Amino acid sequence: MSSIVSDDRVYDRAALRRRMIFVVLGALLLLALIVGFNIWKANLVAGIRKKNAAPPQTVSAAAVEYTDWQPEISAVGSMRAVRGVDVTTEVAGLVRSLRFKSGDEVKAGQVLVELNADAELAQQHALEAAADLSATVYARDKEQYDAQAISQAQLDADAADLKNKRAQAAAQAALVAKKFIRAPFDGRLGITTVNPGQYLNTGDKVVTLQEVNPIYVDFKLPQQQLAAIANGQSVNLTTDSFPGVTFVGKINAIDPRVDASTRNFQAEATIPNPDRKLLPGMFTRVAVIAGDKKQYLTLPQTAITYNPYGATVFVAQKKPGGSDKDLVAQQSFVTLGPTRGDQVAVLKGVQEGELVVTSGQMKLINGVQLIIDNSVLPANNPNPSPQEQ
């Protein structure tokens, strides 16, 4: 009987042991199934992501580097002659001859127009003859006075008459001189429409006279720049009429008043103009040299994306674990400084030597793979000039 009980117990233990093995194997199998399913799911998601990932984007890029930067204050100005006037007639008369051609260079005092002065000249001769007669009478009476033949009153009357006749002759000579219209200063003449035989009234314009070497440029700046402007500072001028040519001058006057309506003040600079290229009334761009040269990290302005929340750039960074050619985009906020031409100074946000996307950044997001193609580069000229194709 006891042996039968012992056999049953041994059998139960063996059965329990088998059950435990089956449970453990089942748990392991379930765990393996779960792990395998998760791995399959992860691979499936990764494949889908890889399939739907943004393709590599082709962009141009430039390395951030320090460049010398001359601080400048920019403005627009207008050229003005040092001396300019519309030559007019002081007296009326008929034009006898023109002694110049349109566009001539003339000297101060040079006769430009001769008006008919026959009647005035004849009157001058008559008055000069009367003055000569008065001088003769005065000389004769002076001898008689010395001989005590006439009174002092008679001699004084003769002297007064002589002065009067001479004054009349001088006045007439001045009138005759006004019939010869002269250049008031050295300069270049404009275009005239006056012709010989034409009658001119008092104040009629004959021709424009402009002294253009040197020449003035007037420009206005905001009052915030007043402390940075002083007499003697150098200015660089450019104009669309002469692309690529820079004219250099100096500030010679600053208006002591700020315009209350615009809060701008006016400055005046003198520009040497020996070739007479610059003419009064021309539009020009003015750059005032303000302070010593500085060094800034610079980028082409096309590299900057301006947003309401700040300016950003895309930096081409090496992909983790990749080679030097495996580059991805990473957006970075930047603090900008002054601009000049096609360039902008970057004060914060990038480091020297970093590769920054200069074109094509509008299609980028963080992490997108980049292909650098610099076969076509954006403008990066500190002093660009307009070009016409």
C-alpha positions as CSV (number, residue, x, y, z in Angstrom):
1,M,0.0,0.0,0.0
2,S,2.8,2.4,1.0
3,S,4.6,1.7,-2.3
4,I,1.5,2.7,-4.3
5,V,1.3,6.0,-2.4
6,S,5.0,6.7,-3.0
7,D,4.6,6.1,-6.8
8,D,1.6,8.5,-6.9
9,R,3.7,11.2,-5.2
10,V,6.5,10.8,-7.6
11,Y,4.1,10.9,-10.5
12,D,2.6,14.2,-9.3
13,R,5.9,15.8,-8.9
14,A,6.9,14.9,-12.4
15,A,3.6,16.2,-13.8
16,L,4.0,19.5,-11.8
17,R,7.5,19.8,-13.1
18,R,6.4,19.4,-16.7
19,R,3.6,21.9,-16.2
20,M,6.1,24.5,-14.9
21,I,8.3,23.8,-17.9
22,F,5.4,24.3,-20.3
23,V,4.4,27.6,-18.5
24,V,7.9,28.9,-18.6
25,L,8.3,27.9,-22.3
26,G,5.0,29.5,-23.0
27,A,6.0,32.8,-21.3
28,L,9.2,32.8,-23.1
29,L,7.5,32.2,-26.4
30,L,5.0,35.0,-25.7
31,L,7.8,37.3,-24.7
32,A,9.6,36.4,-27.9
33,L,6.5,37.1,-29.9
34,I,6.0,40.5,-28.3
35,V,9.6,41.5,-28.8
36,G,9.6,40.3,-32.4
37,F,6.3,42.1,-33.1
38,N,7.8,45.4,-31.6
39,I,11.0,44.9,-33.7
40,W,8.9,44.3,-36.8
41,K,6.7,47.4,-36.0
42,A,9.8,49.6,-35.4
43,N,11.3,48.4,-38.7
44,L,8.0,49.0,-40.5
45,V,7.7,52.5,-39.1
46,A,11.4,53.3,-39.9
47,G,10.9,52.1,-43.4
48,I,7.8,54.2,-43.8
49,R,9.6,57.2,-42.4
50,K,12.5,56.6,-44.7
51,K,10.2,56.2,-47.6
52,N,8.4,59.4,-46.8
53,A,11.4,61.4,-45.6
54,A,12.2,64.7,-47.4
55,P,14.7,64.1,-50.3
56,P,18.1,65.8,-50.1
57,Q,17.9,69.4,-51.1
58,T,20.4,71.2,-53.3
59,V,21.6,74.5,-52.0
60,S,24.5,76.9,-52.2
61,A,26.6,77.6,-49.1
62,A,29.4,79.9,-47.9
63,A,31.7,79.7,-44.9
64,V,31.3,82.5,-42.3
65,E,34.5,84.6,-42.2
66,Y,35.7,87.8,-40.7
67,T,36.1,90.8,-43.1
68,D,37.3,94.3,-42.6
69,W,34.3,96.6,-42.3
70,Q,34.5,100.4,-42.7
71,P,31.5,101.9,-40.7
72,E,29.5,104.1,-43.1
73,I,26.4,106.2,-42.8
74,S,24.4,106.0,-46.0
75,A,22.2,108.7,-47.4
76,V,20.9,110.0,-50.8
77,G,21.9,113.5,-52.0
78,S,21.6,116.0,-54.7
79,M,24.4,117.8,-56.5
80,R,24.6,121.6,-56.4
81,A,26.9,124.0,-58.1
82,V,29.3,125.9,-55.9
83,R,28.1,129.0,-57.7
84,G,25.3,129.0,-60.2
85,V,23.1,131.7,-61.7
86,D,20.8,132.5,-64.6
87,V,22.6,135.4,-66.4
88,T,19.9,138.1,-67.1
89,T,19.8,141.6,-68.5
90,E,19.9,144.6,-66.2
91,V,18.7,146.9,-68.9
92,A,16.5,146.4,-71.9
93,G,17.9,146.4,-75.4
94,L,18.3,144.8,-78.8
95,V,20.8,142.0,-79.1
96,R,23.6,143.0,-81.4
97,S,25.8,139.9,-81.0
98,L,26.4,136.8,-79.0
99,R,30.0,136.2,-78.0
100,F,29.7,132.6,-76.7
101,K,28.4,129.2,-77.7
102,S,26.2,127.0,-75.7
103,G,28.3,124.8,-73.3
104,D,31.4,127.1,-73.4
105,E,33.8,127.4,-70.5
106,V,34.1,131.1,-69.7
107,K,36.1,133.3,-67.4
108,A,34.9,136.0,-65.0
109,G,34.3,139.3,-66.8
110,Q,34.1,137.7,-70.3
111,V,31.5,139.5,-72.5
112,L,28.6,137.2,-73.3
113,V,26.1,139.4,-75.0
114,E,26.4,142.9,-76.6
115,L,23.2,145.0,-76.7
116,N,22.7,147.9,-79.1
117,A,24.0,150.9,-77.2
118,D,24.4,153.5,-80.0
119,A,22.0,156.1,-78.5
120,E,23.4,155.6,-75.0
121,L,27.0,155.9,-76.3
122,A,26.2,159.1,-78.1
123,Q,24.7,160.5,-74.9
124,Q,27.8,159.5,-73.1
125,H,30.0,161.4,-75.5
126,A,27.9,164.5,-75.2
127,L,28.1,164.4,-71.4
128,E,31.8,163.8,-71.5
129,A,32.2,166.8,-73.8
130,A,30.1,168.9,-71.4
131,A,32.3,167.7,-68.6
132,D,35.5,168.7,-70.5
133,L,34.0,172.2,-71.1
134,S,33.3,172.5,-67.4
135,A,36.8,171.5,-66.7
136,T,38.1,174.2,-69.0
137,V,35.9,176.8,-67.5
138,Y,37.0,175.8,-64.0
139,A,40.7,176.0,-65.0
140,R,40.2,179.5,-66.5
141,D,38.3,180.8,-63.5
142,K,40.9,179.3,-61.2
143,E,43.5,181.5,-62.9
144,Q,41.3,184.5,-62.6
145,Y,40.6,183.8,-59.0
146,D,44.3,183.6,-58.3
147,A,44.5,187.1,-59.9
148,Q,41.6,188.2,-57.7
149,A,39.5,188.9,-60.8
150,I,36.5,186.8,-59.6
151,S,35.0,185.8,-56.3
152,Q,35.4,182.5,-54.4
153,A,31.6,181.9,-54.9
154,Q,32.1,181.8,-58.7
155,L,35.0,179.4,-58.4
156,D,32.9,177.1,-56.1
157,A,30.1,177.2,-58.6
158,D,32.4,176.2,-61.4
159,A,33.8,173.3,-59.3
160,A,30.3,172.1,-58.4
161,D,29.3,172.2,-62.1
162,L,32.4,170.2,-63.1
163,K,31.6,167.5,-60.5
164,N,28.0,167.3,-61.7
165,K,28.9,167.0,-65.4
166,R,31.5,164.4,-64.6
167,A,29.0,162.4,-62.5
168,Q,26.5,162.6,-65.4
169,A,29.1,161.3,-67.8
170,A,30.1,158.5,-65.4
171,A,26.4,157.5,-64.9
172,Q,26.0,157.3,-68.7
173,A,29.2,155.3,-69.0
174,A,27.8,152.8,-66.5
175,L,24.6,152.6,-68.5
176,V,26.6,151.9,-71.6
177,A,28.6,149.2,-69.7
178,K,25.3,147.4,-68.8
179,K,24.8,146.9,-72.5
180,F,27.6,144.4,-72.4
181,I,26.5,141.4,-70.4
182,R,29.5,139.7,-68.7
183,A,30.1,136.4,-66.9
184,P,30.1,137.1,-63.2
185,F,32.5,134.2,-62.4
186,D,34.3,131.3,-64.1
187,G,32.1,128.4,-65.1
188,R,30.3,126.5,-67.8
189,L,27.5,128.0,-69.8
190,G,24.2,126.2,-70.5
191,I,22.1,126.2,-73.6
192,T,20.8,129.6,-74.8
193,T,17.8,130.4,-77.0
194,V,18.8,134.0,-77.5
195,N,19.6,135.2,-81.0
196,P,21.0,138.4,-82.5
197,G,18.3,140.9,-83.3
198,Q,16.2,139.7,-80.4
199,Y,14.8,142.3,-78.0
200,L,15.4,141.6,-74.4
201,N,13.5,143.2,-71.5
202,T,15.0,143.9,-68.1
203,G,15.4,140.6,-66.2
204,D,15.1,138.3,-69.3
205,K,17.2,135.1,-69.0
206,V,20.2,134.9,-71.4
207,V,21.9,131.7,-70.4
208,T,22.7,129.5,-67.3
209,L,26.2,129.7,-65.8
210,Q,27.4,127.0,-63.4
211,E,30.7,126.6,-61.6
212,V,31.0,122.8,-61.2
213,N,34.6,122.3,-60.1
214,P,34.4,121.7,-57.2
215,I,30.8,120.8,-56.7
216,Y,28.5,120.5,-53.6
217,V,26.4,117.6,-52.6
218,D,23.5,118.2,-50.2
219,F,22.2,115.3,-48.2
220,K,20.0,114.7,-45.1
221,L,20.5,112.4,-42.2
222,P,18.3,111.5,-39.1
223,Q,19.1,113.3,-36.0
224,Q,20.3,110.1,-34.3
225,Q,23.4,110.3,-36.6
226,L,24.3,113.9,-35.6
227,A,26.9,112.8,-33.1
228,A,28.7,110.8,-35.8
229,I,29.0,113.6,-38.3
230,A,31.6,116.3,-38.3
231,N,33.3,118.7,-40.6
232,G,36.2,117.2,-42.5
233,Q,34.9,113.7,-42.6
234,S,35.4,111.8,-45.9
235,V,32.4,110.9,-48.1
236,N,32.2,108.5,-51.0
237,L,29.7,109.2,-53.8
238,T,28.3,106.9,-56.4
239,T,25.8,107.7,-59.2
240,D,24.0,105.6,-61.7
241,S,25.4,107.8,-64.5
242,F,28.9,106.4,-63.9
243,P,28.6,102.8,-62.6
244,G,31.6,101.6,-60.7
245,V,33.1,105.1,-60.2
246,T,33.4,106.5,-56.7
247,F,33.9,110.2,-56.1
248,V,35.6,111.2,-52.9
249,G,35.0,114.5,-51.0
250,K,34.8,116.0,-47.5
251,I,32.0,117.4,-45.4
252,N,32.4,121.2,-45.2
253,A,29.2,122.3,-43.5
254,I,26.4,121.0,-41.2
255,D,23.1,122.8,-40.8
256,P,22.8,124.0,-37.2
257,R,19.0,123.3,-37.3
258,V,17.1,120.0,-37.3
259,D,13.9,120.0,-39.4
260,A,11.0,119.8,-36.9
261,S,8.8,117.9,-39.3
262,T,11.2,115.2,-40.4
263,R,13.8,115.3,-37.5
264,N,16.5,115.3,-40.2
265,F,19.4,117.6,-40.5
266,Q,21.2,118.7,-43.6
267,A,24.9,118.4,-44.4
268,E,27.0,119.7,-47.3
269,A,30.1,118.1,-48.8
270,T,32.5,119.4,-51.4
271,I,33.6,117.0,-54.2
272,P,36.5,117.7,-56.6
273,N,35.1,117.6,-60.1
274,P,38.0,118.3,-62.5
275,D,36.4,116.2,-65.4
276,R,33.0,117.9,-65.0
277,K,31.3,114.6,-64.8
278,L,29.1,115.6,-61.9
279,L,26.4,118.2,-62.7
280,P,24.0,120.2,-60.6
281,G,20.8,118.4,-59.9
282,M,22.1,114.9,-60.2
283,F,20.9,112.2,-57.8
284,T,23.7,110.5,-55.9
285,R,24.2,107.9,-53.1
286,V,26.4,109.2,-50.3
287,A,28.4,107.1,-47.8
288,V,29.9,109.0,-44.9
289,I,33.0,107.4,-43.5
290,A,32.3,107.2,-39.7
291,G,35.0,105.8,-37.4
292,D,37.8,103.3,-37.8
293,K,37.7,100.0,-39.6
294,K,36.2,97.0,-37.7
295,Q,36.0,93.3,-38.3
296,Y,32.6,91.5,-38.6
297,L,31.5,88.1,-39.4
298,T,29.7,88.6,-42.8
299,L,27.3,86.7,-44.9
300,P,25.4,87.5,-48.1
301,Q,22.1,89.1,-47.4
302,T,20.4,86.2,-49.3
303,A,21.4,83.8,-46.4
304,I,19.1,85.6,-44.0
305,T,15.5,84.6,-43.5
306,Y,13.6,87.4,-41.9
307,N,10.7,86.4,-39.7
308,P,8.4,88.2,-37.2
309,Y,10.1,86.4,-34.4
310,G,13.6,87.1,-35.6
311,A,16.2,86.5,-38.3
312,T,17.5,83.0,-38.9
313,V,20.0,81.1,-41.0
314,F,20.4,77.4,-41.9
315,V,23.8,76.0,-40.9
316,A,25.1,73.0,-42.8
317,Q,26.2,70.6,-40.1
318,K,27.9,67.2,-40.2
319,K,25.4,64.3,-39.8
320,P,26.1,62.3,-36.6
321,G,28.2,59.3,-37.5
322,G,28.4,60.4,-41.1
323,S,31.3,61.6,-43.3
324,D,32.2,65.2,-44.0
325,K,29.9,65.2,-47.0
326,D,26.9,64.0,-45.0
327,L,25.5,67.4,-44.2
328,V,22.1,68.3,-42.7
329,A,20.4,71.6,-42.1
330,Q,20.1,73.1,-38.7
331,Q,18.2,76.4,-38.2
332,S,19.8,79.1,-36.0
333,F,18.7,82.5,-34.8
334,V,21.1,85.3,-35.5
335,T,21.6,88.9,-34.4
336,L,22.4,91.2,-37.3
337,G,24.6,94.3,-37.5
338,P,25.0,96.9,-40.2
339,T,24.7,96.1,-43.9
340,R,26.7,97.2,-46.9
341,G,25.9,96.4,-50.5
342,D,25.1,92.7,-50.7
343,Q,26.6,91.8,-47.3
344,V,25.3,91.9,-43.8
345,A,27.3,91.7,-40.5
346,V,26.3,88.9,-38.1
347,L,26.9,89.8,-34.4
348,K,25.6,86.5,-32.8
349,G,24.3,83.1,-33.8
350,V,27.1,81.7,-36.0
351,Q,30.8,81.0,-35.6
352,E,33.7,81.6,-37.9
353,G,34.2,78.8,-40.4
354,E,30.6,77.5,-40.2
355,L,29.0,76.6,-43.4
356,V,25.8,78.6,-43.9
357,V,23.2,78.1,-46.6
358,T,23.1,81.2,-48.9
359,S,20.3,80.2,-51.3
360,G,17.6,77.6,-51.4
361,Q,16.8,77.8,-47.6
362,M,13.1,78.4,-48.2
363,K,12.7,74.7,-48.9
364,L,14.6,73.5,-45.8
365,I,13.6,72.1,-42.4
366,N,15.8,71.0,-39.5
367,G,17.5,67.7,-40.3
368,V,17.0,67.6,-44.0
369,Q,20.0,66.3,-45.9
370,L,21.9,68.8,-48.0
371,I,23.7,68.7,-51.3
372,I,26.1,71.7,-51.7
373,D,26.3,73.1,-55.2
374,N,28.1,76.4,-55.6
375,S,28.1,76.5,-59.3
376,V,25.8,79.5,-59.1
377,L,26.4,81.9,-56.1
378,P,24.3,84.8,-54.9
379,A,25.7,88.3,-55.0
380,N,28.2,89.1,-52.2
381,N,29.7,92.4,-53.2
382,P,30.2,95.1,-50.6
383,N,30.0,97.8,-53.3
384,P,27.6,96.6,-56.0
385,S,26.8,98.7,-59.0
386,P,23.6,98.5,-61.1
387,Q,23.8,96.4,-64.3
388,E,21.7,96.5,-67.3
389,Q,21.3,93.5,-69.5
